[in-house]
Amino acid sequence: ELAAARRFGRTEIAGAAAAAAALWGVEVRDLLSRRRDEAVLPPRFALYWALREQKRPWADIPRPWPRIGRMLDRDHSTVIAGYRKALALRESHPEFQRLSDRLLTMIEEGACPL
């Protein structure tokens, strides 16, 4: 949940999760939960994708898989699998691609709600 992300000093992740939830119309607590409902999977996959693809001015490499997993209380292999699903969805669903691109832009511009 959002409070859990803040507790560990993950304000950026809390904001990114809030943005993903808002874009897809789901609750943040559901997005960050262990639930596997159809409604929460696309925004969760988009969040994994956006956190990996984010351009960070201080690093020339993508954010490491284990780091993303720790930030979201997931195993890195779960994040990798979700990232791959996001890539497939971006190829086959234009609306998913549009929303995930918007999420990435919001993260990179620091325009995520808290």
C-alpha distances in whole Angstrom, upper triangle without the diagonal:
4,6,5,7,9,10,11,13,11,12,13,11,8,11,12,9,10,13,13,11,14,17,16,16,13,9,6,4,8,8,6,7,11,12,15,16,19,17,13,16,17,15,13,17,17,14,16,19,19,17,20,23,22,25,25,28,28,28,30,28,25,21,22,20,19,18,15,15,14,12,9,10,13,17,19,21,18,17,21,21,19,20,24,23,22,25,27,25,26,30,30,28,29,26,23,25,25,22,21,23,22,19,20,23,20,18,22,23,20,19,16,14,12
4,5,5,6,9,10,11,9,9,11,9,5,8,10,8,8,11,12,11,13,16,16,16,13,10,7,7,10,10,8,10,14,16,18,19,21,18,15,17,18,15,14,17,17,14,16,19,18,16,20,22,20,23,23,25,26,26,28,27,24,21,22,21,20,18,16,16,15,12,10,12,15,19,20,22,20,18,22,23,20,21,25,24,22,26,28,26,26,30,30,28,28,26,23,25,24,21,20,22,20,17,19,20,17,16,19,20,17,16,13,11,9
4,5,5,6,9,10,10,10,12,11,8,11,13,11,11,15,16,15,17,20,20,19,17,13,10,9,13,13,11,12,16,18,21,22,24,22,19,21,22,19,17,21,21,18,19,22,21,19,22,25,23,26,24,27,27,27,30,29,26,23,23,23,21,19,17,17,15,13,12,13,16,20,22,24,22,21,25,26,23,24,28,27,26,29,31,29,30,33,34,32,32,29,27,28,28,25,24,26,24,21,22,24,20,19,22,22,19,19,16,14,10
4,5,5,7,9,9,10,13,10,9,12,14,12,13,16,17,16,18,21,21,20,18,14,11,10,13,13,10,11,14,16,19,21,23,22,18,20,21,19,16,20,20,17,18,21,20,18,21,24,22,25,24,27,26,26,29,27,24,21,21,20,18,16,15,14,12,10,10,10,13,17,19,21,19,18,22,23,21,22,26,26,25,28,30,28,29,33,33,32,32,30,27,28,29,25,24,26,25,21,22,24,21,19,22,23,20,21,17,16,13
4,5,6,7,5,7,9,7,6,9,11,9,11,14,14,14,17,19,20,20,17,14,11,11,13,12,9,12,15,17,20,21,23,21,18,19,20,17,15,18,18,14,15,18,17,15,18,20,19,21,20,23,22,23,25,24,21,17,18,17,16,13,12,12,10,8,8,9,12,16,17,20,18,17,20,22,19,20,24,24,22,25,28,26,27,30,31,30,30,28,25,26,26,23,21,23,22,18,19,21,18,16,19,20,17,17,14,14,11
4,5,5,5,5,9,8,7,9,12,11,12,15,16,16,18,20,22,21,19,16,13,13,16,15,13,15,18,20,23,24,26,24,21,22,23,20,18,21,20,17,18,21,19,17,20,22,20,22,21,23,22,23,26,25,23,19,20,20,19,16,15,16,13,10,11,13,16,19,20,23,22,20,23,25,23,23,27,27,25,28,31,29,29,33,34,32,32,30,27,28,28,24,23,25,23,20,20,22,19,16,19,20,16,17,14,13,10
4,6,7,9,12,11,10,13,15,15,15,18,20,19,21,24,25,24,22,19,15,14,18,17,14,16,19,21,24,26,28,26,23,24,25,22,20,23,23,19,20,23,22,19,22,25,23,25,23,25,24,25,28,27,24,21,21,21,19,16,16,16,13,11,12,13,16,19,21,24,22,21,25,26,24,25,29,29,28,31,33,32,32,36,37,35,35,33,30,31,31,28,26,28,27,23,24,25,22,20,22,23,20,21,18,17,14
4,6,8,11,10,10,13,15,14,16,19,20,20,22,24,25,25,23,20,16,16,19,18,14,16,18,21,24,26,28,26,23,24,25,22,19,22,22,18,18,21,20,17,20,22,21,22,20,23,21,22,25,24,21,18,18,18,16,13,13,13,10,9,11,11,14,17,18,21,20,19,22,24,23,23,27,27,26,29,31,31,31,34,36,34,35,33,29,30,30,27,25,27,26,22,22,24,22,19,21,22,19,21,18,18,15
4,6,8,9,9,12,13,14,15,17,19,20,21,23,25,25,23,21,17,17,20,19,16,18,21,24,26,28,29,27,24,25,25,22,20,22,22,18,18,21,19,16,19,21,19,20,18,20,19,20,23,22,20,17,18,19,17,14,14,15,12,10,12,13,17,19,19,23,22,20,23,25,24,24,27,28,26,29,32,31,30,34,35,34,34,32,29,29,29,26,24,25,24,21,21,22,19,17,18,19,16,18,16,16,13
4,5,5,6,9,10,11,12,14,15,16,18,20,21,22,20,18,14,15,18,16,13,16,19,21,23,25,26,24,21,21,22,18,17,19,18,14,15,17,16,13,16,18,16,18,16,18,18,18,21,20,18,14,16,16,15,11,11,12,10,7,9,11,14,17,17,20,19,17,20,22,20,20,24,24,23,25,28,27,27,30,32,30,30,28,25,26,26,23,20,22,21,17,17,19,16,13,15,17,14,15,13,13,11
4,5,5,6,9,10,10,12,14,15,16,18,20,20,19,17,14,15,18,16,14,17,20,22,24,25,26,24,21,22,22,18,17,19,18,14,16,18,16,13,17,18,16,17,16,18,18,19,22,21,19,16,18,19,18,15,13,15,14,10,12,14,17,20,20,23,22,19,22,24,22,21,25,26,23,26,29,27,27,30,32,30,29,27,25,25,24,21,20,21,19,16,16,17,14,12,14,14,11,12,10,10,8
4,5,5,6,9,10,11,12,14,15,16,19,20,19,17,14,16,18,15,14,18,20,22,24,25,25,23,20,20,20,16,15,17,15,12,13,15,12,10,13,15,12,14,12,15,15,16,19,18,16,13,16,16,17,13,12,14,13,10,11,15,17,19,19,22,20,17,20,22,20,19,22,23,20,23,26,24,23,27,29,27,26,25,22,22,21,19,17,17,16,13,12,14,11,8,10,11,8,10,8,10,9
4,5,5,6,8,10,10,12,14,15,16,18,16,15,11,13,15,12,11,14,17,19,20,21,22,20,16,17,17,14,12,14,13,9,11,13,11,8,12,14,12,15,14,17,17,17,20,18,15,12,14,14,14,11,9,11,11,7,8,11,13,16,16,19,17,14,17,19,16,16,20,20,18,20,23,22,22,25,27,25,25,23,20,20,20,17,15,17,16,12,12,14,12,9,12,14,11,12,9,11,10
4,6,5,6,9,10,10,12,14,16,16,14,12,9,11,13,11,10,13,16,18,20,20,21,19,16,17,17,14,13,15,14,11,13,15,13,12,15,17,15,18,17,20,21,21,23,22,19,16,18,18,17,15,12,14,13,9,9,12,15,18,18,21,19,17,20,21,18,19,22,22,20,23,25,23,23,27,28,26,26,23,21,22,21,18,16,18,17,13,14,16,13,11,14,15,12,12,9,9,7
4,5,5,6,9,10,10,12,14,15,14,13,10,13,15,12,12,16,19,20,21,22,22,19,17,18,17,14,13,16,14,11,14,15,12,12,15,16,14,16,16,19,20,20,23,22,19,17,19,19,20,17,14,16,16,12,12,16,18,21,20,23,21,18,21,23,19,19,23,22,20,22,25,23,22,26,27,25,24,22,19,20,19,16,15,16,14,11,12,13,9,8,11,12,9,8,5,5,5
4,5,5,6,9,10,11,12,14,13,13,10,13,14,11,11,15,18,18,19,20,20,17,14,15,14,11,11,12,10,7,10,11,9,8,12,13,11,14,14,17,19,19,21,19,16,14,17,16,17,15,12,14,15,11,11,15,16,19,18,20,18,15,18,19,16,15,19,19,16,18,21,19,18,22,24,21,21,19,16,16,16,13,11,13,11,8,9,10,8,6,10,11,9,9,6,8,9
4,5,5,6,9,10,11,12,10,10,6,9,10,7,8,11,14,15,16,16,17,14,11,13,12,9,8,11,10,7,10,12,10,10,14,15,14,17,18,21,22,22,23,22,18,16,18,17,17,15,12,13,14,11,9,13,14,17,17,19,16,14,17,18,15,15,19,18,15,18,21,19,19,22,23,21,21,19,16,17,17,13,12,14,13,9,11,13,11,10,13,15,13,12,8,9,9
4,6,5,6,9,10,10,9,8,6,9,11,9,10,13,16,17,18,18,18,15,13,15,14,10,11,14,12,10,13,15,13,13,17,18,16,19,20,23,24,24,26,25,21,19,21,21,21,19,16,17,18,14,13,16,17,21,21,23,20,18,21,22,18,18,22,21,18,21,23,21,21,24,25,22,22,19,17,18,17,14,13,15,13,10,13,14,11,11,14,15,12,11,7,6,7
4,5,5,6,9,10,10,10,9,13,13,11,12,16,19,18,19,19,18,15,13,15,13,9,11,13,11,9,13,14,11,12,16,16,14,17,18,21,23,23,24,23,20,19,21,21,22,20,16,18,19,16,15,18,19,22,22,23,21,18,21,21,18,17,21,19,16,19,21,19,18,22,22,20,19,16,14,15,14,10,10,12,9,7,10,11,8,8,12,12,10,8,5,6,8
4,5,5,6,8,8,9,8,12,11,8,11,14,16,16,16,15,15,12,10,11,9,6,8,10,7,6,10,11,10,11,14,15,14,17,19,22,24,23,24,23,19,18,20,19,20,19,15,17,18,15,13,17,17,20,20,21,18,15,18,18,14,14,17,16,13,16,18,15,15,19,19,17,16,14,11,13,12,9,8,11,9,6,9,11,9,10,13,14,13,12,9,10,12
4,6,5,6,5,6,5,9,9,7,9,12,15,14,14,14,13,10,8,11,10,7,8,11,10,9,13,14,13,14,18,18,18,21,22,26,27,27,28,26,23,21,23,21,22,21,17,18,19,16,14,17,18,21,21,22,19,17,20,20,16,17,20,18,15,19,20,17,18,21,21,18,18,15,13,15,15,11,11,14,12,10,13,15,13,13,17,17,16,14,11,10,11
4,5,5,6,8,8,12,12,10,13,16,18,17,18,16,16,12,11,14,12,9,12,14,12,12,16,16,15,16,20,20,19,22,23,26,28,28,29,28,25,23,25,24,25,24,20,21,22,19,17,20,21,24,25,26,23,21,23,23,19,20,22,20,18,21,22,19,19,22,22,19,18,15,14,16,14,10,12,14,11,10,13,14,12,13,17,16,15,12,10,9,11
4,6,8,10,11,14,14,12,15,17,20,18,18,17,15,12,11,13,11,8,11,13,10,11,15,15,13,15,18,18,17,20,22,25,27,27,28,27,23,23,25,24,25,24,20,22,23,20,18,22,22,25,24,25,22,20,22,22,18,18,20,18,15,18,19,16,15,19,19,15,15,11,10,12,10,7,9,11,8,8,11,12,11,12,16,16,15,13,11,11,14
4,6,9,10,13,12,10,13,15,17,16,15,13,11,8,8,10,8,6,10,12,10,11,14,15,14,17,19,19,19,23,25,28,30,29,30,28,25,24,25,24,25,24,20,21,23,21,18,21,21,24,24,24,21,19,21,20,16,17,19,16,14,17,18,14,15,18,17,14,14,11,9,12,11,8,10,13,11,10,14,15,14,15,18,19,19,16,14,14,16
4,7,9,12,11,10,14,15,18,16,16,13,12,9,9,12,11,9,12,15,13,14,17,18,17,19,22,22,22,25,27,30,32,32,33,31,28,26,28,26,27,26,23,23,25,22,19,22,22,25,26,26,23,21,24,23,19,20,22,20,18,21,21,18,18,22,21,17,17,14,13,16,15,11,13,16,14,13,17,18,16,17,21,21,20,17,15,14,15
4,7,9,7,7,11,12,14,12,13,11,11,7,7,10,10,8,10,13,13,13,16,18,17,19,21,22,22,26,27,30,32,31,32,31,27,25,26,24,25,24,21,21,22,20,17,19,19,23,23,24,20,19,22,21,18,19,21,19,17,21,21,18,19,23,22,19,19,16,14,17,17,13,15,18,16,14,18,19,17,18,21,22,21,18,15,14,15
4,5,5,6,9,10,13,12,13,12,13,10,9,12,13,10,11,15,15,14,17,19,18,19,22,23,23,26,27,30,31,31,33,31,27,25,26,24,25,23,20,20,21,18,15,17,18,22,23,24,21,20,23,22,19,20,23,21,19,23,24,21,22,26,25,22,23,19,18,20,20,16,17,20,18,16,19,21,18,18,22,22,20,18,15,13,13
4,5,5,6,8,12,12,14,13,15,12,9,12,13,10,10,14,14,12,14,17,16,16,19,21,20,24,24,27,28,28,30,28,24,22,23,21,21,20,17,17,17,14,12,14,15,19,20,22,18,17,21,21,17,19,22,20,18,22,23,21,22,25,25,23,23,20,18,20,20,16,16,19,17,14,17,19,16,16,20,20,18,16,13,11,11
4,6,5,6,10,10,13,13,15,13,10,13,15,12,11,15,16,14,16,19,19,18,21,23,23,26,26,30,30,30,32,30,26,23,24,22,22,20,17,17,17,15,12,13,15,18,20,21,18,18,21,21,18,20,23,21,20,24,25,23,24,28,27,25,26,23,21,23,23,19,19,22,21,18,20,22,20,19,23,24,21,20,16,15,13
4,5,5,8,7,9,9,11,9,7,10,12,10,10,13,14,13,15,18,18,18,21,23,23,27,27,31,32,31,32,30,26,24,24,22,22,21,18,17,18,16,13,14,14,18,20,20,17,17,20,19,16,18,21,19,18,22,23,20,22,25,25,22,24,21,19,21,22,18,18,21,20,17,20,23,20,20,24,25,23,21,18,17,16
4,6,8,8,9,9,11,9,5,8,9,7,6,10,11,9,11,14,14,15,17,19,19,23,24,27,28,27,29,26,23,20,21,19,19,18,15,14,15,13,10,12,12,16,17,18,14,13,17,16,13,15,18,16,15,19,20,17,19,22,22,20,21,19,16,18,19,15,15,18,17,14,17,19,17,17,20,22,20,19,15,15,15
4,7,8,10,12,14,12,9,10,12,10,8,11,12,10,11,15,15,14,17,19,19,23,23,27,27,26,28,25,22,19,19,17,16,16,13,12,12,11,7,8,10,13,15,16,13,12,16,16,13,15,18,17,16,20,21,20,21,24,25,23,24,22,19,21,22,18,17,20,19,16,18,20,18,17,20,22,20,20,16,16,15
4,5,9,10,13,12,9,11,14,12,10,13,15,13,14,17,18,17,20,22,23,26,27,30,30,29,31,28,25,22,21,19,18,18,15,13,14,13,9,9,10,13,16,17,13,14,17,17,14,17,20,18,18,22,23,21,23,26,26,24,26,24,21,23,24,21,20,23,23,19,21,24,22,21,24,26,24,23,20,19,18
4,6,9,12,13,10,10,14,13,11,13,16,15,14,18,19,19,20,23,24,28,28,32,32,30,32,29,25,22,21,18,18,18,16,13,14,14,11,10,9,12,15,15,11,13,16,15,13,16,18,17,18,21,22,21,23,26,25,24,26,24,21,24,25,22,21,24,24,21,23,26,25,23,26,28,26,26,23,22,21
4,6,9,10,8,9,12,12,10,13,16,15,16,19,20,20,22,24,25,29,30,34,34,33,34,31,27,25,24,21,21,21,18,16,18,17,13,13,12,15,17,17,13,15,18,16,14,17,19,17,17,21,21,19,22,25,24,22,25,23,20,23,24,21,20,24,24,21,23,26,25,24,27,29,27,27,23,23,22
4,6,8,7,6,10,11,10,11,14,15,15,17,19,20,21,23,25,28,30,34,34,32,33,30,26,24,24,21,21,22,19,17,19,19,15,15,13,15,17,16,12,14,16,14,12,15,16,14,15,18,18,16,19,22,21,19,22,20,18,20,22,20,19,23,23,21,23,26,25,24,27,29,28,27,24,24,24
4,5,6,7,10,11,11,12,15,16,17,19,20,21,23,25,26,30,31,35,36,34,35,32,28,27,27,23,24,25,21,20,22,21,17,18,17,19,20,19,16,17,19,16,14,17,18,15,16,19,18,16,19,22,20,18,21,19,16,20,21,19,19,22,22,20,23,26,25,24,28,29,28,27,24,23,24
4,6,6,7,10,10,11,13,15,16,17,19,21,22,23,25,29,31,34,36,34,34,32,28,27,27,24,25,25,22,21,23,22,19,20,18,20,21,20,16,17,19,16,13,16,17,13,14,17,16,13,16,18,16,15,18,15,13,17,18,16,16,20,20,19,21,24,24,24,27,28,28,26,23,24,24
4,6,7,8,9,11,12,14,16,17,18,20,22,23,24,27,29,33,34,33,33,31,27,26,27,24,25,25,21,21,23,21,18,20,19,21,22,21,18,18,20,18,14,17,18,15,14,18,17,14,16,19,17,15,17,14,12,16,17,14,15,18,18,17,19,22,21,21,25,26,25,23,20,20,21
4,6,6,6,9,10,11,12,14,15,17,19,20,21,25,26,30,31,30,31,28,24,23,23,20,22,21,18,17,19,18,14,16,15,18,19,18,15,14,17,15,12,14,16,13,13,16,16,14,16,19,18,16,18,15,13,16,17,14,14,17,17,15,17,20,19,19,22,24,23,21,18,18,19
4,6,5,6,8,10,11,12,14,15,17,18,20,24,25,29,30,29,29,26,22,21,21,18,20,20,16,16,18,17,14,16,14,16,16,16,12,12,14,12,9,11,13,10,10,13,13,11,14,16,15,14,16,14,11,14,16,13,13,16,17,15,17,20,19,19,22,24,23,22,20,20,21
4,5,5,6,9,10,10,12,14,15,16,18,21,24,27,29,27,27,25,21,20,21,19,21,21,17,17,20,18,15,18,16,18,18,17,14,13,14,13,9,10,12,9,7,11,11,8,10,13,13,11,13,11,8,10,12,10,9,13,14,12,14,17,17,17,20,22,22,20,18,19,21
4,5,5,6,9,10,10,12,14,15,16,19,21,25,26,25,26,24,20,19,20,18,20,19,15,16,18,16,13,16,15,18,17,18,14,13,15,14,10,11,13,11,9,13,14,11,12,15,15,13,14,12,9,11,12,9,8,12,12,9,12,15,14,14,17,19,18,17,14,15,17
4,5,5,6,9,10,11,13,14,15,19,21,24,25,24,25,22,18,17,17,15,16,16,12,12,15,13,10,13,11,14,14,14,11,9,12,11,8,9,12,10,9,13,14,12,13,17,17,15,17,15,12,13,15,12,10,14,14,11,13,16,15,14,17,20,19,18,15,16,17
4,5,5,6,9,10,11,12,14,18,20,24,25,23,23,20,16,15,16,13,16,16,12,12,16,14,12,14,12,14,13,13,10,8,9,9,5,6,8,7,5,9,10,9,10,13,14,13,15,14,10,11,14,11,9,12,14,11,12,16,16,15,17,20,20,20,17,19,20
4,5,5,6,8,10,10,12,15,18,21,23,21,21,19,15,15,16,14,17,16,13,14,17,15,13,16,15,17,15,16,13,11,12,12,8,7,10,9,6,9,11,9,9,13,14,12,13,12,8,9,11,8,5,9,10,8,9,12,12,12,14,17,17,16,14,16,18
4,5,5,6,9,10,10,14,16,19,21,19,20,18,14,13,14,13,15,14,10,11,14,11,10,13,13,15,14,15,12,10,12,12,9,8,12,11,9,12,14,13,13,16,18,16,17,15,12,12,13,10,8,10,11,8,8,12,11,10,13,15,15,15,12,14,15
4,6,5,6,9,10,14,15,19,20,18,18,16,12,10,11,9,12,11,7,9,12,10,9,12,11,12,10,11,9,6,8,9,7,6,9,10,8,10,13,13,13,16,18,17,18,17,13,13,15,13,10,12,14,11,10,14,14,12,14,17,17,18,15,18,18
4,6,5,6,8,12,14,18,19,17,17,14,11,11,12,11,14,13,10,12,15,14,13,16,14,15,13,13,12,9,9,10,8,5,8,9,6,8,11,11,10,13,15,15,15,15,12,11,13,12,8,10,12,10,8,12,13,12,13,16,17,17,16,19,20
4,5,5,6,9,12,15,17,16,16,14,10,10,13,12,15,14,10,13,16,13,13,16,16,17,15,16,15,11,12,14,11,9,12,13,9,11,14,13,12,15,17,16,16,15,12,11,12,11,7,8,9,7,5,9,10,8,9,12,13,14,12,16,17
4,6,5,9,10,14,15,13,14,12,8,7,10,10,12,10,7,10,12,10,11,14,13,15,13,15,14,10,11,14,12,10,13,14,12,13,17,16,15,18,21,20,20,19,16,15,16,14,11,12,13,10,8,11,11,8,10,13,13,14,13,16,17
4,6,9,10,14,15,12,12,9,6,5,7,8,11,10,8,11,13,12,13,15,14,15,12,13,13,9,9,12,11,8,11,13,11,12,15,16,15,17,20,20,20,20,16,15,17,16,12,13,15,12,10,13,14,11,12,15,16,17,16,19,20
4,6,9,13,14,12,11,9,6,8,11,11,15,13,11,14,17,15,16,19,18,18,15,17,16,13,12,15,13,10,12,14,11,11,15,15,13,16,19,18,18,18,15,13,15,14,11,10,12,11,8,10,12,10,10,13,15,16,16,19,21
4,6,10,12,10,11,10,7,8,11,13,15,13,12,15,17,15,16,19,19,20,17,19,19,15,15,18,16,13,16,17,14,14,18,18,16,19,22,21,20,20,17,15,16,15,12,11,12,10,7,9,10,7,6,10,11,13,13,17,19
4,6,9,8,8,8,7,9,13,15,17,15,14,18,19,17,19,22,22,22,20,22,22,18,18,21,19,16,19,21,18,17,21,21,19,21,24,23,22,22,20,18,18,18,15,13,14,13,9,10,12,9,7,10,12,15,15,19,21
4,6,5,7,8,8,8,12,15,17,14,14,18,18,16,18,21,22,22,20,22,23,19,19,22,21,18,21,23,20,20,24,24,22,24,27,27,26,25,23,21,21,20,17,16,17,15,12,12,13,10,8,11,12,15,16,19,20
4,6,7,10,11,12,15,18,20,17,17,21,21,19,22,25,25,26,23,26,26,23,23,26,25,22,24,27,24,24,27,27,25,27,31,30,29,28,26,24,24,23,21,19,19,18,15,14,15,13,10,12,13,16,18,21,22
4,7,9,11,11,14,17,18,16,17,20,20,18,22,24,25,25,22,25,26,23,23,26,25,23,25,28,25,25,29,29,27,30,33,32,31,31,29,26,27,26,23,21,22,20,17,17,18,15,13,15,15,19,20,23,23
4,5,8,8,11,15,16,14,15,18,19,18,20,23,23,23,20,22,23,20,20,23,23,20,22,25,23,22,26,27,25,27,30,30,30,30,27,25,26,25,22,21,22,20,17,18,19,16,13,16,17,20,21,24,25
4,7,9,12,15,17,16,16,20,21,20,22,25,24,24,20,22,24,20,20,23,23,19,21,24,22,21,25,26,24,25,29,29,28,29,26,24,25,25,21,20,22,20,17,18,20,17,14,18,19,22,23,26,27
4,7,8,11,14,13,13,17,18,17,20,22,21,20,17,19,20,17,16,19,19,16,18,21,20,19,22,24,22,23,27,27,27,28,25,22,24,24,20,19,21,20,16,18,20,17,15,18,19,22,22,26,27
4,6,9,12,10,10,14,15,15,16,19,18,17,14,16,17,13,13,16,16,13,15,18,16,15,19,20,19,21,24,24,24,24,21,19,21,20,17,16,19,17,13,16,17,14,13,17,17,20,20,23,24
4,7,9,7,7,10,12,11,13,15,15,15,12,14,15,12,12,16,15,13,15,18,16,17,20,21,20,22,25,25,25,25,22,20,22,21,17,17,19,16,13,16,17,13,13,17,17,19,18,21,22
4,6,5,7,9,10,11,13,14,13,12,9,12,13,10,10,14,14,12,15,18,17,17,20,22,21,23,26,26,27,27,23,22,24,23,19,20,22,19,17,20,20,17,17,20,20,23,21,24,24
4,5,5,6,9,10,11,12,10,9,5,8,9,7,7,11,11,10,12,15,15,15,18,20,20,22,24,24,26,26,22,21,24,22,18,20,22,19,17,20,21,17,18,22,21,23,22,24,24
4,5,5,6,9,10,10,9,7,5,8,10,8,9,13,13,13,15,18,18,19,22,23,23,25,27,28,29,28,25,24,27,25,21,23,24,21,19,23,23,19,20,24,23,25,23,25,24
4,5,5,6,9,10,10,10,8,11,12,10,12,15,15,14,17,19,18,20,23,23,23,26,28,28,29,28,24,24,26,24,20,21,22,19,18,20,20,17,18,21,19,22,20,22,21
4,5,5,6,8,8,9,7,10,10,7,10,13,12,11,14,16,15,17,20,20,20,23,25,24,25,24,21,21,22,20,17,18,19,16,15,18,18,14,16,19,18,20,17,19,19
4,5,5,6,4,5,5,8,8,6,9,11,11,11,14,16,16,18,20,20,21,24,25,25,27,26,22,22,24,22,19,21,22,18,18,21,20,17,19,22,21,22,20,21,21
4,5,5,6,7,8,11,11,10,13,15,15,15,18,19,19,21,24,24,25,27,29,28,30,28,25,25,27,24,21,23,24,20,19,23,22,18,20,23,21,23,20,21,20
4,6,8,10,10,14,13,11,14,16,15,15,18,19,18,21,23,23,23,26,28,27,28,26,23,23,24,22,19,21,21,17,17,20,18,15,17,20,17,19,16,17,16
4,5,9,10,12,10,9,13,14,12,13,17,17,16,19,21,21,22,25,26,25,26,24,21,22,23,20,18,20,20,16,17,20,18,15,18,21,19,20,16,17,16
4,7,9,12,10,10,14,15,14,15,18,19,19,21,23,23,24,27,28,27,29,27,24,25,26,23,21,24,24,20,20,23,22,19,22,24,22,23,20,20,19
4,6,8,6,7,10,11,11,13,15,16,16,19,21,21,22,25,26,25,27,26,22,23,25,23,20,23,24,20,20,24,23,20,22,25,24,25,21,22,21
4,5,5,7,9,10,11,13,15,16,17,19,21,21,23,25,26,26,28,28,24,25,27,25,22,24,26,22,22,25,25,22,24,27,26,27,24,26,25
4,5,5,6,9,10,10,12,14,15,17,19,20,21,23,25,25,27,26,23,23,25,23,20,22,24,21,20,23,24,21,22,25,25,26,24,25,25
4,5,5,6,9,10,11,12,14,15,17,18,20,22,23,24,26,26,22,22,25,24,21,23,25,22,21,25,25,23,24,28,27,28,26,28,28
4,5,5,6,9,10,11,12,14,16,16,18,20,21,22,24,23,20,21,23,21,18,21,23,20,20,24,24,21,23,27,26,27,24,25,25
4,5,5,6,9,10,10,12,14,15,16,19,20,20,22,21,18,18,21,19,16,18,20,17,16,20,20,18,20,23,22,23,21,23,23
4,5,5,6,9,10,11,13,14,15,17,19,20,21,22,18,18,21,20,16,18,21,18,17,21,22,19,21,24,24,25,23,25,26
4,5,5,6,9,10,11,12,14,16,17,18,20,20,17,17,21,19,16,19,21,19,19,22,23,21,23,26,26,27,25,26,27
4,5,5,6,9,10,10,12,14,15,15,18,17,14,15,17,16,13,16,18,16,16,19,20,18,20,23,23,24,21,23,24
4,5,5,6,9,10,10,13,14,15,17,17,13,13,16,15,11,14,16,14,13,17,18,16,18,21,21,22,20,23,24
4,5,5,6,9,10,11,13,14,16,17,14,13,17,16,13,15,18,17,16,20,21,20,21,24,25,25,24,26,27
4,5,5,6,9,10,11,12,14,15,11,12,15,15,12,15,18,16,16,20,21,20,22,25,25,25,23,25,27
4,5,5,6,9,10,10,12,12,8,9,12,11,9,11,14,13,13,16,17,17,18,21,22,22,20,22,24
4,5,5,6,9,10,12,13,10,9,13,13,10,12,15,14,14,17,19,18,19,22,23,23,22,25,27
4,5,5,6,8,11,13,10,10,14,14,12,14,17,17,17,20,22,21,22,25,26,26,25,27,29
4,5,5,5,8,9,6,7,11,11,10,12,15,15,15,18,20,20,21,24,25,24,23,25,27
4,6,6,7,8,6,4,8,9,8,9,12,13,13,15,17,18,19,21,23,22,21,24,26
4,6,7,10,9,7,11,13,12,12,16,16,16,18,21,21,22,24,26,26,25,27,30
4,7,9,8,9,12,13,13,14,17,18,18,21,22,23,24,26,28,27,26,28,31
4,5,5,6,9,10,11,12,14,15,17,18,20,21,23,24,26,24,24,25,28
4,5,5,6,9,10,10,12,14,15,16,18,20,21,22,24,23,22,24,27
4,5,5,6,8,10,11,12,14,15,16,18,20,21,22,20,20,21,24
4,5,5,6,8,10,10,12,14,15,16,18,20,21,19,18,20,23
4,6,5,6,8,10,10,12,14,15,16,18,20,19,18,21,23
4,6,5,6,9,10,11,12,14,15,16,18,17,17,19,22
4,5,5,6,9,10,10,12,14,15,16,14,14,16,19
4,5,5,6,9,10,11,12,14,15,14,13,16,18
4,5,5,6,9,10,11,12,14,13,13,16,19
4,5,5,6,9,10,10,12,10,11,13,17
4,5,5,6,9,10,10,9,8,11,14
4,5,5,6,8,10,10,10,13,16
4,5,5,6,8,8,9,13,16
4,6,5,6,5,6,9,12
4,6,5,6,6,10,12
4,6,8,9,13,15
4,5,8,12,14
4,6,9,11
4,7,10
4,7
4
